[in-house]
Amino acid sequence: MTFSIAAWDPTPESGPEWGVAVASKFLSVGAAVPWVEANAGAIATQAMANLAYGPHGLRRLAAGAAARSVVAALTVDDPHAQHRQLGIVDARGGAETFTGTECFDWAGGLAGDGFCCQGNILTGPEVVEAMKEGFEGTGGELAVRLLQALRAGDAAGGDRRGRQSAAMYIAREGGGYGGEIDRAVDLRVDDHPDPTAELARLFDLHHLYFPRPEELEFLDVDGSLGAEVRLLLEQLGYKPGSGSGYDDDLRTALFAYSGTENLEERWADEPKIERGVLEHLRAQAPPHKG
């Protein structure tokens, strides 16, 4: 009762990533299907899902096992294996998908270079085929490509029972908030009439609050830009002072604004402003008159 994609991206400047994106006519699908660990791999467990496949499979992947051998190990002694569906991508990008013979139609999957797509109770095979095309035909970071795969699968028919929830989970070493954990993206839409679109909206917010390090662009706050930032902060009720350039008053006000708006991942403790903060500030401030 789900369609999903598991994938990796070995090339980002900030380090390789593994992830799963999933959508379903099922409440809070993100609490069940996606299991991901940086430098180990990604697992989607679904249909009559055996949630133990997640942690057990990740342990095997972390020990260096290939996706194909992990699928075999998880299913060989499971008496309900033919009711299960699995998609696994290992630490080296090897991908394997498994669909038991007792999964409800339409059920199946396909694997490509560094990814696999699978689904059950779908409108037909065109769903996973569209997901493959969406993923392979899209550029950008892994999250963008996973979202496009979900959109493509949804547009092709998706879960034939309808829509309810969607989720995306991506891990990258040090990719979490503050750089202390590996959970780079963990977004869930638990119950929504258009969960895939809502997931994309949430990711846009995530991108604002938690940018990738290589995407940050810091601008010198001097001259006309300093005067503009001071004016914008004042319009929003902050107290940036009346001086010129980047003085203590402006720094204090800008720091307070960044914290209030949860933009601390874009903060620089120097006389600079990150472009995303500036654009957000410009969008929020009322038009200046006079």
Beta strands, then each sheet from edge to edge (+ up, - down):
strand 1: 2-9
strand 2: 17-24
strand 3: 34-37
strand 4: 41-47
strand 5: 84-90
strand 6: 95-99
strand 7: 108-112
strand 8: 115-120
strand 9: 165-172
strand 10: 183-189
strand 11: 218-220
strand 12: 272-274
sheet 1: 7+ 8- 1+ 2- 9+ 10-
sheet 2: 3+ 4- 5+ 6-
sheet 3: 11+ 12-
end
